[in-house]
């Protein structure tokens, strides 16, 4: 199977219904939902160092590139 990313601060490159994914050493690796599970709600994950704009029962939100994103 696909290994988990070794660095928990790895930047998300792809998001699908299974989880968050990145690339380490040229290979796909899984980040998992612990870092950012916003795709479940239909929103992308924010970039690596976002500013919190709003917080609700789902967590913290940022606003990037004209759209809401999850932190």
N, CA, C, O and CB atoms as a CASP TS submission, in Angstrom:
PFRMAT TS
TARGET T0000
AUTHOR 0000-0000-0000
METHOD Language model
MODEL 1
PARENT N/A
ATOM      1  N   UNK     1       0.807  -1.195   0.000  1.00  0.00           N
ATOM      2  CA  UNK     1       0.000   0.000   0.000  1.00  0.00           C
ATOM      3  C   UNK     1       0.847   1.254   0.000  1.00  0.00           C
ATOM      4  O   UNK     1       2.072   1.202  -0.117  1.00  0.00           O
ATOM      5  CB  UNK     1      -0.917   0.001   1.180  1.00  0.00           C
ATOM      6  N   UNK     2       0.187   2.354   0.131  1.00  0.00           N
ATOM      7  CA  UNK     2       0.850   3.650   0.144  1.00  0.00           C
ATOM      8  C   UNK     2       1.257   3.984   1.573  1.00  0.00           C
ATOM      9  O   UNK     2       0.460   3.844   2.501  1.00  0.00           O
ATOM     10  CB  UNK     2      -0.070   4.755  -0.443  1.00  0.00           C
ATOM     11  N   UNK     3       2.487   4.419   1.745  1.00  0.00           N
ATOM     12  CA  UNK     3       2.995   4.761   3.073  1.00  0.00           C
ATOM     13  C   UNK     3       2.476   6.122   3.521  1.00  0.00           C
ATOM     14  O   UNK     3       2.087   6.956   2.704  1.00  0.00           O
ATOM     15  CB  UNK     3       4.529   4.753   3.078  1.00  0.00           C
ATOM     16  N   UNK     4       2.479   6.327   4.823  1.00  0.00           N
ATOM     17  CA  UNK     4       2.156   7.637   5.382  1.00  0.00           C
ATOM     18  C   UNK     4       3.356   8.557   5.180  1.00  0.00           C
ATOM     19  O   UNK     4       4.500   8.101   5.187  1.00  0.00           O
ATOM     20  CB  UNK     4       1.777   7.532   6.898  1.00  0.00           C
ATOM     21  N   UNK     5       3.097   9.838   5.002  1.00  0.00           N
ATOM     22  CA  UNK     5       4.184  10.808   4.880  1.00  0.00           C
ATOM     23  C   UNK     5       4.960  10.850   6.194  1.00  0.00           C
ATOM     24  O   UNK     5       4.365  10.804   7.271  1.00  0.00           O
ATOM     25  CB  UNK     5       3.637  12.224   4.512  1.00  0.00           C
ATOM     26  N   UNK     6       6.263  10.937   6.107  1.00  0.00           N
ATOM     27  CA  UNK     6       7.089  10.921   7.312  1.00  0.00           C
ATOM     28  C   UNK     6       7.047  12.250   8.061  1.00  0.00           C
ATOM     29  O   UNK     6       7.272  12.277   9.271  1.00  0.00           O
ATOM     30  CB  UNK     6       8.521  10.584   6.952  1.00  0.00           C
ATOM     31  N   UNK     7       6.764  13.350   7.367  1.00  0.00           N
ATOM     32  CA  UNK     7       6.717  14.671   7.983  1.00  0.00           C
ATOM     33  C   UNK     7       5.257  15.096   8.123  1.00  0.00           C
ATOM     34  O   UNK     7       4.562  15.242   7.118  1.00  0.00           O
ATOM     35  CB  UNK     7       7.524  15.712   7.145  1.00  0.00           C
ATOM     36  N   UNK     8       4.786  15.295   9.344  1.00  0.00           N
ATOM     37  CA  UNK     8       3.381  15.660   9.567  1.00  0.00           C
ATOM     38  C   UNK     8       3.045  17.050   9.037  1.00  0.00           C
ATOM     39  O   UNK     8       1.868  17.381   8.892  1.00  0.00           O
ATOM     40  CB  UNK     8       3.058  15.593  11.048  1.00  0.00           C
ATOM     41  N   UNK     9       4.050  17.865   8.747  1.00  0.00           N
ATOM     42  CA  UNK     9       3.822  19.200   8.196  1.00  0.00           C
ATOM     43  C   UNK     9       3.950  19.237   6.676  1.00  0.00           C
ATOM     44  O   UNK     9       4.027  20.313   6.084  1.00  0.00           O
ATOM     45  CB  UNK     9       4.793  20.182   8.810  1.00  0.00           C
ATOM     46  N   UNK    10       3.973  18.068   6.046  1.00  0.00           N
ATOM     47  CA  UNK    10       4.054  17.992   4.596  1.00  0.00           C
ATOM     48  C   UNK    10       2.870  18.707   3.973  1.00  0.00           C
ATOM     49  O   UNK    10       1.739  18.554   4.434  1.00  0.00           O
ATOM     50  CB  UNK    10       4.109  16.531   4.128  1.00  0.00           C
ATOM     51  N   UNK    11       3.118  19.487   2.929  1.00  0.00           N
ATOM     52  CA  UNK    11       2.052  20.234   2.267  1.00  0.00           C
ATOM     53  C   UNK    11       1.164  19.293   1.454  1.00  0.00           C
ATOM     54  O   UNK    11       1.663  18.434   0.727  1.00  0.00           O
ATOM     55  CB  UNK    11       2.644  21.328   1.359  1.00  0.00           C
ATOM     56  N   UNK    12      -0.142  19.458   1.580  1.00  0.00           N
ATOM     57  CA  UNK    12      -1.108  18.650   0.840  1.00  0.00           C
ATOM     58  C   UNK    12      -1.007  18.986  -0.641  1.00  0.00           C
ATOM     59  O   UNK    12      -1.067  20.156  -1.019  1.00  0.00           O
ATOM     60  CB  UNK    12      -2.552  18.887   1.363  1.00  0.00           C
ATOM     61  N   UNK    13      -0.855  17.961  -1.486  1.00  0.00           N
ATOM     62  CA  UNK    13      -0.794  18.147  -2.937  1.00  0.00           C
ATOM     63  C   UNK    13      -2.088  17.707  -3.606  1.00  0.00           C
ATOM     64  O   UNK    13      -2.492  18.286  -4.614  1.00  0.00           O
ATOM     65  CB  UNK    13       0.384  17.373  -3.524  1.00  0.00           C
ATOM     66  N   UNK    14      -2.744  16.685  -3.053  1.00  0.00           N
ATOM     67  CA  UNK    14      -3.976  16.141  -3.613  1.00  0.00           C
ATOM     68  C   UNK    14      -4.928  15.814  -2.474  1.00  0.00           C
ATOM     69  O   UNK    14      -4.501  15.415  -1.391  1.00  0.00           O
ATOM     70  CB  UNK    14      -3.694  14.880  -4.481  1.00  0.00           C
ATOM     71  N   UNK    15      -6.218  15.985  -2.726  1.00  0.00           N
ATOM     72  CA  UNK    15      -7.242  15.629  -1.746  1.00  0.00           C
ATOM     73  C   UNK    15      -8.312  14.834  -2.474  1.00  0.00           C
ATOM     74  O   UNK    15      -8.774  15.244  -3.539  1.00  0.00           O
ATOM     75  CB  UNK    15      -7.850  16.903  -1.048  1.00  0.00           C
ATOM     76  N   UNK    16      -8.712  13.696  -1.907  1.00  0.00           N
ATOM     77  CA  UNK    16      -9.833  12.941  -2.454  1.00  0.00           C
ATOM     78  C   UNK    16     -10.676  12.413  -1.305  1.00  0.00           C
ATOM     79  O   UNK    16     -10.460  12.787  -0.152  1.00  0.00           O
ATOM     80  CB  UNK    16      -9.340  11.779  -3.361  1.00  0.00           C
ATOM     81  N   UNK    17     -11.637  11.545  -1.611  1.00  0.00           N
ATOM     82  CA  UNK    17     -12.545  11.047  -0.581  1.00  0.00           C
ATOM     83  C   UNK    17     -11.867  10.127   0.429  1.00  0.00           C
ATOM     84  O   UNK    17     -12.441   9.835   1.479  1.00  0.00           O
ATOM     85  CB  UNK    17     -13.685  10.321  -1.226  1.00  0.00           C
ATOM     86  N   UNK    18     -10.668   9.671   0.130  1.00  0.00           N
ATOM     87  CA  UNK    18      -9.936   8.780   1.024  1.00  0.00           C
ATOM     88  C   UNK    18      -9.094   9.556   2.026  1.00  0.00           C
ATOM     89  O   UNK    18      -8.992   9.166   3.189  1.00  0.00           O
ATOM     90  CB  UNK    18      -9.052   7.842   0.223  1.00  0.00           C
ATOM     91  N   UNK    19      -8.496  10.640   1.586  1.00  0.00           N
ATOM     92  CA  UNK    19      -7.636  11.404   2.477  1.00  0.00           C
ATOM     93  C   UNK    19      -6.846  12.475   1.766  1.00  0.00           C
ATOM     94  O   UNK    19      -7.173  12.870   0.647  1.00  0.00           O
ATOM     95  CB  UNK    19      -6.702  10.492   3.183  1.00  0.00           C
ATOM     96  N   UNK    20      -5.816  12.935   2.416  1.00  0.00           N
ATOM     97  CA  UNK    20      -4.925  13.966   1.885  1.00  0.00           C
ATOM     98  C   UNK    20      -3.609  13.313   1.491  1.00  0.00           C
ATOM     99  O   UNK    20      -3.111  12.421   2.178  1.00  0.00           O
ATOM    100  CB  UNK    20      -4.693  15.109   2.926  1.00  0.00           C
ATOM    101  N   UNK    21      -3.052  13.772   0.372  1.00  0.00           N
ATOM    102  CA  UNK    21      -1.879  13.127  -0.194  1.00  0.00           C
ATOM    103  C   UNK    21      -0.798  14.141  -0.522  1.00  0.00           C
ATOM    104  O   UNK    21      -1.083  15.301  -0.820  1.00  0.00           O
ATOM    105  CB  UNK    21      -2.256  12.344  -1.437  1.00  0.00           C
ATOM    106  N   UNK    22       0.441  13.689  -0.464  1.00  0.00           N
ATOM    107  CA  UNK    22       1.575  14.502  -0.862  1.00  0.00           C
ATOM    108  C   UNK    22       2.581  13.592  -1.560  1.00  0.00           C
ATOM    109  O   UNK    22       2.291  12.430  -1.842  1.00  0.00           O
ATOM    110  CB  UNK    22       2.217  15.226   0.368  1.00  0.00           C
ATOM    111  N   UNK    23       3.750  14.127  -1.831  1.00  0.00           N
ATOM    112  CA  UNK    23       4.807  13.355  -2.475  1.00  0.00           C
ATOM    113  C   UNK    23       6.088  13.547  -1.673  1.00  0.00           C
ATOM    114  O   UNK    23       6.493  14.674  -1.387  1.00  0.00           O
ATOM    115  CB  UNK    23       5.003  13.789  -3.970  1.00  0.00           C
ATOM    116  N   UNK    24       6.714  12.442  -1.317  1.00  0.00           N
ATOM    117  CA  UNK    24       8.021  12.460  -0.659  1.00  0.00           C
ATOM    118  C   UNK    24       8.949  11.532  -1.418  1.00  0.00           C
ATOM    119  O   UNK    24       8.590  10.396  -1.727  1.00  0.00           O
ATOM    120  CB  UNK    24       7.914  12.037   0.842  1.00  0.00           C
ATOM    121  N   UNK    25      10.136  12.017  -1.716  1.00  0.00           N
ATOM    122  CA  UNK    25      11.128  11.218  -2.451  1.00  0.00           C
ATOM    123  C   UNK    25      10.551  10.650  -3.739  1.00  0.00           C
ATOM    124  O   UNK    25      10.866   9.524  -4.125  1.00  0.00           O
ATOM    125  CB  UNK    25      11.649  10.080  -1.575  1.00  0.00           C
ATOM    126  N   UNK    26       9.701  11.438  -4.405  1.00  0.00           N
ATOM    127  CA  UNK    26       9.130  11.028  -5.680  1.00  0.00           C
ATOM    128  C   UNK    26       8.001  10.020  -5.585  1.00  0.00           C
ATOM    129  O   UNK    26       7.532   9.525  -6.611  1.00  0.00           O
ATOM    130  CB  UNK    26      10.187  10.470  -6.522  1.00  0.00           C
ATOM    131  N   UNK    27       7.550   9.700  -4.369  1.00  0.00           N
ATOM    132  CA  UNK    27       6.480   8.719  -4.194  1.00  0.00           C
ATOM    133  C   UNK    27       5.297   9.323  -3.445  1.00  0.00           C
ATOM    134  O   UNK    27       5.468  10.137  -2.538  1.00  0.00           O
ATOM    135  CB  UNK    27       7.001   7.488  -3.446  1.00  0.00           C
ATOM    136  N   UNK    28       4.095   8.909  -3.842  1.00  0.00           N
ATOM    137  CA  UNK    28       2.879   9.352  -3.182  1.00  0.00           C
ATOM    138  C   UNK    28       2.869   8.870  -1.737  1.00  0.00           C
ATOM    139  O   UNK    28       3.245   7.732  -1.457  1.00  0.00           O
ATOM    140  CB  UNK    28       1.635   8.842  -3.933  1.00  0.00           C
ATOM    141  N   UNK    29       2.444   9.728  -0.823  1.00  0.00           N
ATOM    142  CA  UNK    29       2.324   9.337   0.580  1.00  0.00           C
ATOM    143  C   UNK    29       1.051   9.941   1.151  1.00  0.00           C
ATOM    144  O   UNK    29       0.586  10.983   0.690  1.00  0.00           O
ATOM    145  CB  UNK    29       3.569   9.790   1.401  1.00  0.00           C
ATOM    146  N   UNK    30       0.498   9.288   2.146  1.00  0.00           N
ATOM    147  CA  UNK    30      -0.750   9.730   2.751  1.00  0.00           C
ATOM    148  C   UNK    30      -0.520  10.603   3.966  1.00  0.00           C
ATOM    149  O   UNK    30       0.340  10.313   4.799  1.00  0.00           O
ATOM    150  CB  UNK    30      -1.590   8.544   3.131  1.00  0.00           C
ATOM    151  N   UNK    31      -1.299  11.681   4.065  1.00  0.00           N
ATOM    152  CA  UNK    31      -1.234  12.554   5.230  1.00  0.00           C
ATOM    153  C   UNK    31      -2.364  12.204   6.180  1.00  0.00           C
ATOM    154  O   UNK    31      -2.202  12.296   7.397  1.00  0.00           O
ATOM    155  CB  UNK    31      -1.306  14.042   4.818  1.00  0.00           C
ATOM    156  N   UNK    32      -3.500  11.807   5.643  1.00  0.00           N
ATOM    157  CA  UNK    32      -4.620  11.399   6.477  1.00  0.00           C
ATOM    158  C   UNK    32      -5.480  12.565   6.901  1.00  0.00           C
ATOM    159  O   UNK    32      -5.169  13.720   6.610  1.00  0.00           O
ATOM    160  CB  UNK    32      -4.123  10.679   7.688  1.00  0.00           C
ATOM    161  N   UNK    33      -6.554  12.263   7.581  1.00  0.00           N
ATOM    162  CA  UNK    33      -7.510  13.282   7.967  1.00  0.00           C
ATOM    163  C   UNK    33      -7.142  14.009   9.242  1.00  0.00           C
ATOM    164  O   UNK    33      -7.812  14.976   9.604  1.00  0.00           O
ATOM    165  CB  UNK    33      -8.846  12.674   8.122  1.00  0.00           C
ATOM    166  N   UNK    34      -6.096  13.579   9.938  1.00  0.00           N
ATOM    167  CA  UNK    34      -5.717  14.280  11.151  1.00  0.00           C
ATOM    168  C   UNK    34      -5.309  15.716  10.851  1.00  0.00           C
ATOM    169  O   UNK    34      -5.536  16.600  11.679  1.00  0.00           O
ATOM    170  CB  UNK    34      -4.583  13.547  11.851  1.00  0.00           C
ATOM    171  N   UNK    35      -4.723  15.968   9.707  1.00  0.00           N
ATOM    172  CA  UNK    35      -4.222  17.295   9.378  1.00  0.00           C
ATOM    173  C   UNK    35      -5.318  18.173   8.790  1.00  0.00           C
ATOM    174  O   UNK    35      -5.443  19.337   9.169  1.00  0.00           O
ATOM    175  CB  UNK    35      -3.058  17.193   8.404  1.00  0.00           C
ATOM    176  N   UNK    36      -6.104  17.641   7.882  1.00  0.00           N
ATOM    177  CA  UNK    36      -7.118  18.467   7.228  1.00  0.00           C
ATOM    178  C   UNK    36      -8.189  17.579   6.619  1.00  0.00           C
ATOM    179  O   UNK    36      -7.917  16.843   5.670  1.00  0.00           O
ATOM    180  CB  UNK    36      -6.483  19.368   6.145  1.00  0.00           C
ATOM    181  N   UNK    37      -9.377  17.636   7.141  1.00  0.00           N
ATOM    182  CA  UNK    37     -10.464  16.777   6.661  1.00  0.00           C
ATOM    183  C   UNK    37     -11.554  17.567   5.952  1.00  0.00           C
ATOM    184  O   UNK    37     -12.686  17.094   5.849  1.00  0.00           O
ATOM    185  CB  UNK    37     -11.069  16.005   7.818  1.00  0.00           C
ATOM    186  N   UNK    38     -11.243  18.735   5.472  1.00  0.00           N
ATOM    187  CA  UNK    38     -12.263  19.624   4.914  1.00  0.00           C
ATOM    188  C   UNK    38     -12.892  19.120   3.628  1.00  0.00           C
ATOM    189  O   UNK    38     -13.991  19.555   3.286  1.00  0.00           O
ATOM    190  CB  UNK    38     -11.673  20.962   4.668  1.00  0.00           C
ATOM    191  N   UNK    39     -12.241  18.225   2.903  1.00  0.00           N
ATOM    192  CA  UNK    39     -12.838  17.718   1.671  1.00  0.00           C
ATOM    193  C   UNK    39     -14.149  17.001   1.950  1.00  0.00           C
ATOM    194  O   UNK    39     -15.007  16.924   1.070  1.00  0.00           O
ATOM    195  CB  UNK    39     -11.872  16.779   0.957  1.00  0.00           C
ATOM    196  N   UNK    40     -14.320  16.478   3.150  1.00  0.00           N
ATOM    197  CA  UNK    40     -15.578  15.835   3.529  1.00  0.00           C
ATOM    198  C   UNK    40     -16.715  16.848   3.475  1.00  0.00           C
ATOM    199  O   UNK    40     -17.842  16.498   3.124  1.00  0.00           O
ATOM    200  CB  UNK    40     -15.474  15.213   4.943  1.00  0.00           C
ATOM    201  N   UNK    41     -16.429  18.097   3.821  1.00  0.00           N
ATOM    202  CA  UNK    41     -17.430  19.164   3.812  1.00  0.00           C
ATOM    203  C   UNK    41     -17.487  19.892   2.476  1.00  0.00           C
ATOM    204  O   UNK    41     -18.285  20.813   2.308  1.00  0.00           O
ATOM    205  CB  UNK    41     -17.140  20.156   4.918  1.00  0.00           C
ATOM    206  N   UNK    42     -16.649  19.488   1.522  1.00  0.00           N
ATOM    207  CA  UNK    42     -16.658  20.102   0.202  1.00  0.00           C
ATOM    208  C   UNK    42     -15.768  21.326   0.067  1.00  0.00           C
ATOM    209  O   UNK    42     -15.945  22.112  -0.865  1.00  0.00           O
ATOM    210  CB  UNK    42     -18.038  20.474  -0.148  1.00  0.00           C
ATOM    211  N   UNK    43     -14.821  21.506   0.968  1.00  0.00           N
ATOM    212  CA  UNK    43     -13.912  22.649   0.919  1.00  0.00           C
ATOM    213  C   UNK    43     -12.471  22.167   0.822  1.00  0.00           C
ATOM    214  O   UNK    43     -12.137  21.098   1.333  1.00  0.00           O
ATOM    215  CB  UNK    43     -14.097  23.549   2.160  1.00  0.00           C
ATOM    216  N   UNK    44     -11.617  22.950   0.169  1.00  0.00           N
ATOM    217  CA  UNK    44     -10.203  22.571   0.107  1.00  0.00           C
ATOM    218  C   UNK    44      -9.501  22.877   1.423  1.00  0.00           C
ATOM    219  O   UNK    44     -10.023  23.599   2.273  1.00  0.00           O
ATOM    220  CB  UNK    44      -9.500  23.300  -1.048  1.00  0.00           C
ATOM    221  N   UNK    45      -8.328  22.323   1.568  1.00  0.00           N
ATOM    222  CA  UNK    45      -7.483  22.647   2.708  1.00  0.00           C
ATOM    223  C   UNK    45      -6.745  23.945   2.411  1.00  0.00           C
ATOM    224  O   UNK    45      -6.376  24.208   1.266  1.00  0.00           O
ATOM    225  CB  UNK    45      -6.485  21.492   3.016  1.00  0.00           C
ATOM    226  N   UNK    46      -6.532  24.745   3.431  1.00  0.00           N
ATOM    227  CA  UNK    46      -5.760  25.978   3.267  1.00  0.00           C
ATOM    228  C   UNK    46      -4.286  25.645   3.048  1.00  0.00           C
ATOM    229  O   UNK    46      -3.845  24.518   3.273  1.00  0.00           O
ATOM    230  CB  UNK    46      -5.930  26.901   4.500  1.00  0.00           C
ATOM    231  N   UNK    47      -3.549  26.639   2.610  1.00  0.00           N
ATOM    232  CA  UNK    47      -2.115  26.472   2.428  1.00  0.00           C
ATOM    233  C   UNK    47      -1.441  26.211   3.779  1.00  0.00           C
ATOM    234  O   UNK    47      -2.104  26.177   4.816  1.00  0.00           O
ATOM    235  CB  UNK    47      -1.506  27.719   1.745  1.00  0.00           C
ATOM    236  N   UNK    48      -0.167  26.035   3.756  1.00  0.00           N
ATOM    237  CA  UNK    48       0.568  25.609   4.942  1.00  0.00           C
ATOM    238  C   UNK    48       0.487  26.587   6.117  1.00  0.00           C
ATOM    239  O   UNK    48       0.422  26.149   7.266  1.00  0.00           O
ATOM    240  CB  UNK    48       1.997  25.398   4.581  1.00  0.00           C
ATOM    241  N   UNK    49       0.490  27.890   5.862  1.00  0.00           N
ATOM    242  CA  UNK    49       0.466  28.881   6.951  1.00  0.00           C
ATOM    243  C   UNK    49      -0.702  29.853   6.785  1.00  0.00           C
ATOM    244  O   UNK    49      -0.487  31.032   6.501  1.00  0.00           O
ATOM    245  CB  UNK    49       1.796  29.661   6.998  1.00  0.00           C
ATOM    246  N   UNK    50      -1.923  29.376   6.958  1.00  0.00           N
ATOM    247  CA  UNK    50      -3.095  30.235   6.748  1.00  0.00           C
ATOM    248  C   UNK    50      -3.380  31.138   7.950  1.00  0.00           C
ATOM    249  O   UNK    50      -2.882  30.912   9.054  1.00  0.00           O
ATOM    250  CB  UNK    50      -4.318  29.380   6.453  1.00  0.00           C
ATOM    251  N   UNK    51      -4.184  32.153   7.705  1.00  0.00           N
ATOM    252  CA  UNK    51      -4.684  33.017   8.766  1.00  0.00           C
ATOM    253  C   UNK    51      -6.097  32.579   9.101  1.00  0.00           C
ATOM    254  O   UNK    51      -6.922  32.434   8.200  1.00  0.00           O
ATOM    255  CB  UNK    51      -4.644  34.521   8.348  1.00  0.00           C
ATOM    256  N   UNK    52      -6.395  32.366  10.375  1.00  0.00           N
ATOM    257  CA  UNK    52      -7.743  31.989  10.794  1.00  0.00           C
ATOM    258  C   UNK    52      -8.647  33.210  10.644  1.00  0.00           C
ATOM    259  O   UNK    52      -8.381  34.264  11.221  1.00  0.00           O
ATOM    260  CB  UNK    52      -7.755  31.453  12.271  1.00  0.00           C
ATOM    261  N   UNK    53      -9.722  33.056   9.860  1.00  0.00           N
ATOM    262  CA  UNK    53     -10.668  34.138   9.619  1.00  0.00           C
ATOM    263  C   UNK    53     -11.943  33.919  10.417  1.00  0.00           C
ATOM    264  O   UNK    53     -12.602  34.876  10.825  1.00  0.00           O
ATOM    265  CB  UNK    53     -10.988  34.252   8.127  1.00  0.00           C
ATOM    266  N   UNK    54     -12.290  32.651  10.638  1.00  0.00           N
ATOM    267  CA  UNK    54     -13.559  32.314  11.281  1.00  0.00           C
ATOM    268  C   UNK    54     -13.410  30.956  11.953  1.00  0.00           C
ATOM    269  O   UNK    54     -12.661  30.105  11.473  1.00  0.00           O
ATOM    270  CB  UNK    54     -14.736  32.304  10.250  1.00  0.00           C
ATOM    271  N   UNK    55     -14.108  30.750  13.046  1.00  0.00           N
ATOM    272  CA  UNK    55     -14.112  29.459  13.731  1.00  0.00           C
ATOM    273  C   UNK    55     -15.546  29.091  14.066  1.00  0.00           C
ATOM    274  O   UNK    55     -16.305  29.919  14.570  1.00  0.00           O
ATOM    275  CB  UNK    55     -13.235  29.497  15.016  1.00  0.00           C
ATOM    276  N   UNK    56     -15.922  27.830  13.782  1.00  0.00           N
ATOM    277  CA  UNK    56     -17.255  27.339  14.132  1.00  0.00           C
ATOM    278  C   UNK    56     -17.136  25.923  14.685  1.00  0.00           C
ATOM    279  O   UNK    56     -16.042  25.482  15.039  1.00  0.00           O
ATOM    280  CB  UNK    56     -18.207  27.371  12.897  1.00  0.00           C
ATOM    281  N   UNK    57     -18.268  25.206  14.762  1.00  0.00           N
ATOM    282  CA  UNK    57     -18.260  23.860  15.345  1.00  0.00           C
ATOM    283  C   UNK    57     -17.428  22.860  14.547  1.00  0.00           C
ATOM    284  O   UNK    57     -17.057  21.811  15.073  1.00  0.00           O
ATOM    285  CB  UNK    57     -19.671  23.350  15.460  1.00  0.00           C
ATOM    286  N   UNK    58     -17.125  23.172  13.271  1.00  0.00           N
ATOM    287  CA  UNK    58     -16.309  22.288  12.448  1.00  0.00           C
ATOM    288  C   UNK    58     -14.817  22.540  12.610  1.00  0.00           C
ATOM    289  O   UNK    58     -14.000  21.678  12.286  1.00  0.00           O
ATOM    290  CB  UNK    58     -16.689  22.443  11.005  1.00  0.00           C
ATOM    291  N   UNK    59     -14.464  23.711  13.106  1.00  0.00           N
ATOM    292  CA  UNK    59     -13.060  24.041  13.265  1.00  0.00           C
ATOM    293  C   UNK    59     -12.750  25.442  12.793  1.00  0.00           C
ATOM    294  O   UNK    59     -13.612  26.321  12.814  1.00  0.00           O
ATOM    295  CB  UNK    59     -12.209  23.057  12.523  1.00  0.00           C
ATOM    296  N   UNK    60     -11.513  25.648  12.365  1.00  0.00           N
ATOM    297  CA  UNK    60     -11.055  26.969  11.926  1.00  0.00           C
ATOM    298  C   UNK    60     -11.069  27.061  10.409  1.00  0.00           C
ATOM    299  O   UNK    60     -10.792  26.088   9.708  1.00  0.00           O
ATOM    300  CB  UNK    60      -9.642  27.262  12.462  1.00  0.00           C
ATOM    301  N   UNK    61     -11.400  28.256   9.915  1.00  0.00           N
ATOM    302  CA  UNK    61     -11.513  28.520   8.483  1.00  0.00           C
ATOM    303  C   UNK    61     -10.582  29.649   8.072  1.00  0.00           C
ATOM    304  O   UNK    61     -10.333  30.582   8.835  1.00  0.00           O
ATOM    305  CB  UNK    61     -12.960  28.864   8.111  1.00  0.00           C
ATOM    306  N   UNK    62     -10.080  29.546   6.869  1.00  0.00           N
ATOM    307  CA  UNK    62      -9.313  30.619   6.248  1.00  0.00           C
ATOM    308  C   UNK    62     -10.004  31.018   4.956  1.00  0.00           C
ATOM    309  O   UNK    62     -11.009  30.417   4.577  1.00  0.00           O
ATOM    310  CB  UNK    62      -7.842  30.185   5.983  1.00  0.00           C
ATOM    311  N   UNK    63      -9.476  32.023   4.280  1.00  0.00           N
ATOM    312  CA  UNK    63     -10.026  32.468   3.000  1.00  0.00           C
ATOM    313  C   UNK    63      -8.853  32.723   2.072  1.00  0.00           C
ATOM    314  O   UNK    63      -8.055  33.633   2.299  1.00  0.00           O
ATOM    315  CB  UNK    63     -10.922  33.756   3.161  1.00  0.00           C
ATOM    316  N   UNK    64      -8.752  31.907   1.017  1.00  0.00           N
ATOM    317  CA  UNK    64      -7.641  32.002   0.072  1.00  0.00           C
ATOM    318  C   UNK    64      -8.152  31.873  -1.352  1.00  0.00           C
ATOM    319  O   UNK    64      -9.073  31.104  -1.623  1.00  0.00           O
ATOM    320  CB  UNK    64      -6.583  30.923   0.361  1.00  0.00           C
ATOM    321  N   UNK    65      -7.556  32.622  -2.251  1.00  0.00           N
ATOM    322  CA  UNK    65      -7.896  32.544  -3.677  1.00  0.00           C
ATOM    323  C   UNK    65      -9.389  32.674  -3.918  1.00  0.00           C
ATOM    324  O   UNK    65      -9.938  31.998  -4.787  1.00  0.00           O
ATOM    325  CB  UNK    65      -7.401  31.238  -4.264  1.00  0.00           C
ATOM    326  N   UNK    66     -10.052  33.538  -3.154  1.00  0.00           N
ATOM    327  CA  UNK    66     -11.474  33.797  -3.360  1.00  0.00           C
ATOM    328  C   UNK    66     -12.409  32.727  -2.849  1.00  0.00           C
ATOM    329  O   UNK    66     -13.587  32.727  -3.206  1.00  0.00           O
ATOM    330  CB  UNK    66     -11.724  33.989  -4.781  1.00  0.00           C
ATOM    331  N   UNK    67     -11.922  31.809  -2.021  1.00  0.00           N
ATOM    332  CA  UNK    67     -12.802  30.768  -1.488  1.00  0.00           C
ATOM    333  C   UNK    67     -12.420  30.395  -0.057  1.00  0.00           C
ATOM    334  O   UNK    67     -11.276  30.568   0.363  1.00  0.00           O
ATOM    335  CB  UNK    67     -12.757  29.526  -2.383  1.00  0.00           C
ATOM    336  N   UNK    68     -13.400  29.880   0.678  1.00  0.00           N
ATOM    337  CA  UNK    68     -13.160  29.401   2.039  1.00  0.00           C
ATOM    338  C   UNK    68     -12.326  28.133   1.984  1.00  0.00           C
ATOM    339  O   UNK    68     -12.449  27.338   1.052  1.00  0.00           O
ATOM    340  CB  UNK    68     -14.495  29.144   2.786  1.00  0.00           C
ATOM    341  N   UNK    69     -11.482  27.951   2.980  1.00  0.00           N
ATOM    342  CA  UNK    69     -10.680  26.730   3.071  1.00  0.00           C
ATOM    343  C   UNK    69     -10.556  26.335   4.537  1.00  0.00           C
ATOM    344  O   UNK    69     -10.626  27.180   5.430  1.00  0.00           O
ATOM    345  CB  UNK    69      -9.270  26.929   2.427  1.00  0.00           C
ATOM    346  N   UNK    70     -10.373  25.060   4.768  1.00  0.00           N
ATOM    347  CA  UNK    70     -10.270  24.539   6.127  1.00  0.00           C
ATOM    348  C   UNK    70      -8.847  24.510   6.630  1.00  0.00           C
ATOM    349  O   UNK    70      -7.900  24.256   5.886  1.00  0.00           O
ATOM    350  CB  UNK    70     -10.851  23.162   6.198  1.00  0.00           C
ATOM    351  N   UNK    71      -8.725  24.782   7.928  1.00  0.00           N
ATOM    352  CA  UNK    71      -7.404  24.774   8.558  1.00  0.00           C
ATOM    353  C   UNK    71      -7.305  23.568   9.478  1.00  0.00           C
ATOM    354  O   UNK    71      -6.273  23.361  10.116  1.00  0.00           O
ATOM    355  CB  UNK    71      -7.145  26.094   9.347  1.00  0.00           C
TER
END
